Amino acid sequence: MSSKRILVLGPCGSGKTFVTSQLSRILGLPAIHLDARFWKPGWISTPQPEWRGVVSSLVEQESWIMDGTYESTLDLRIPAAEAIIVISRPRWSCLWGVLRRSTHYRNKPRPDAPPDQPIDLAYLSYIWKYPAETDVLVSELIEEYGRDTPVVRLDNRKSIETLISALRSGATG
């Protein structure tokens, strides 16, 4: 993968941060975790006009691997991306990933977001509805803004491990 601007999309708990962190190390690209930019301490969101400005400046950087779906800014990020990775995992797997992460980082800083993320009904509902609602929207926006952009789809842990292993082998050999 010779792209210098890679977008990683998928539901909460699907492994976006893991993939981004691994590929950042392998490819030498700066990792941008959008959760860390959007959420202020106490999980206060950035207002939309300000958020679009933040994202606009981020996509102007020469190289990056950026994770976070944030549908409201895909129109800015998809055209700037040279490759897109879409992670599609089963709902139960994403819910488990969120609960595992919540337990692991309880009262500790996260590499990708403020600590102590609230897990409420709205958040769980977003994850549950993602395949039927958000995934459909993401596909439509990729078609609209990135029709010619290569898309890699990862739908299970094995496909993620295979991609990482292949890139690691290519980077070292």
C-alpha positions in Angstrom: 0.0 0.0 0.0 1.8 3.1 -1.2 -0.9 5.6 -0.3 0.1 8.5 1.9 -3.5 9.4 3.0 -5.5 6.5 4.3 -9.0 6.7 5.8 -10.2 4.0 8.2 -13.9 3.7 8.7 -16.2 1.4 10.6 -18.5 1.0 13.6 -17.4 1.8 17.1 -15.5 -1.2 18.6 -14.7 -2.7 15.2 -10.9 -2.2 15.5 -10.3 1.1 13.7 -7.8 2.3 16.3 -5.9 -1.0 16.3 -5.7 -1.0 12.5 -4.7 2.7 12.4 -2.0 2.2 15.0 -0.6 -0.8 13.3 -0.5 0.7 9.8 0.9 3.9 11.2 3.9 2.0 12.5 4.3 -0.2 9.5 3.9 2.6 6.8 5.4 5.4 8.8 2.3 7.6 8.5 1.1 9.9 11.3 -2.0 8.5 13.0 -4.9 10.8 13.4 -7.6 9.5 15.8 -10.6 11.7 15.2 -12.2 10.8 18.6 -9.2 12.4 20.2 -9.8 15.6 18.2 -13.6 15.7 18.4 -14.2 14.9 22.1 -13.0 17.4 24.7 -12.4 16.2 28.3 -15.6 14.9 29.9 -16.8 13.8 26.4 -18.0 17.2 25.4 -18.4 17.3 21.6 -16.9 19.9 19.3 -19.6 22.1 17.7 -20.1 21.2 14.0 -18.8 24.5 12.4 -15.6 24.3 14.5 -15.3 20.5 13.8 -15.5 21.0 10.0 -12.7 23.5 10.3 -10.6 21.1 12.4 -11.1 18.3 9.8 -10.4 20.6 6.9 -7.0 21.5 8.3 -6.3 17.8 9.1 -6.9 16.6 5.6 -4.6 19.2 4.2 -1.6 17.5 5.8 0.7 15.8 3.4 0.3 12.3 4.9 -1.9 10.6 7.4 -3.9 7.5 8.4 -7.1 8.8 9.9 -9.7 6.8 11.8 -13.2 7.7 12.7 -16.4 7.5 10.7 -17.9 10.9 11.6 -20.4 11.0 8.8 -20.7 14.8 8.8 -17.2 15.2 7.5 -16.9 12.4 5.1 -17.4 14.8 2.2 -14.1 16.5 3.3 -12.2 13.3 4.0 -13.1 10.9 1.2 -11.9 13.2 -1.6 -8.6 13.8 0.2 -8.0 10.0 0.8 -5.8 8.0 -1.5 -7.1 4.7 0.0 -10.0 3.8 2.2 -10.2 0.9 4.6 -13.7 -0.1 5.7 -14.1 -2.4 8.6 -17.4 -4.3 8.8 -17.7 -6.5 11.9 -20.8 -8.1 13.4 -22.8 -6.0 15.9 -22.0 -8.4 18.8 -18.3 -8.2 18.0 -18.4 -4.4 18.0 -20.4 -4.3 21.3 -17.9 -6.7 22.8 -15.0 -4.5 21.6 -16.5 -1.4 23.2 -17.2 -3.2 26.5 -13.7 -4.7 26.5 -12.1 -1.3 25.7 -14.2 0.4 28.4 -13.0 -2.1 31.0 -9.4 -2.0 29.9 -9.2 1.8 30.0 -11.3 2.5 33.0 -9.8 5.6 34.7 -6.8 5.5 32.4 -5.9 7.6 29.4 -6.7 6.1 26.0 -4.4 6.6 23.0 -7.3 7.6 20.8 -9.8 9.5 23.0 -10.4 11.0 26.4 -10.8 8.6 29.3 -14.0 7.2 30.7 -16.2 7.2 27.6 -19.9 7.1 28.6 -21.7 4.0 27.3 -25.3 5.0 27.2 -28.3 3.8 25.2 -27.8 6.2 22.4 -24.2 5.0 21.9 -25.2 1.3 22.0 -28.1 2.1 19.6 -25.7 3.7 17.1 -23.6 0.6 17.1 -26.6 -1.7 16.8 -28.0 0.3 13.9 -24.7 0.9 12.1 -24.9 -2.0 9.6 -28.4 -0.9 8.4 -28.0 2.8 8.6 -24.5 4.2 8.8 -22.8 1.5 6.7 -25.2 2.2 3.9 -24.6 6.0 4.1 -20.8 5.4 4.1 -21.0 3.3 1.0 -23.1 6.0 -0.7 -20.6 8.7 0.2 -17.7 6.7 -1.0 -19.5 6.2 -4.3 -20.2 10.0 -4.5 -16.9 11.4 -3.3 -14.4 8.6 -3.9 -15.5 6.6 -6.8 -12.0 6.0 -8.0 -10.4 5.7 -4.6 -9.2 2.1 -3.8 -11.3 0.6 -1.0 -10.2 -2.4 1.1 -12.9 -4.1 3.0 -12.1 -6.0 6.2 -15.0 -8.1 7.6 -13.4 -10.2 10.3 -10.3 -10.5 12.6 -8.5 -12.8 10.1 -8.8 -10.3 7.3 -7.4 -7.6 9.5 -4.5 -9.8 10.6 -3.9 -10.8 6.9 -3.7 -7.1 5.8 -1.3 -6.2 8.7 0.9 -9.2 8.0 1.1 -8.5 4.3 2.0 -4.9 4.8 4.5 -5.8 7.5 6.1 -8.3 5.1 6.2 -5.7 2.3 7.7 -3.1 4.6 10.5 -5.4 5.8 11.2 -7.5 2.7 
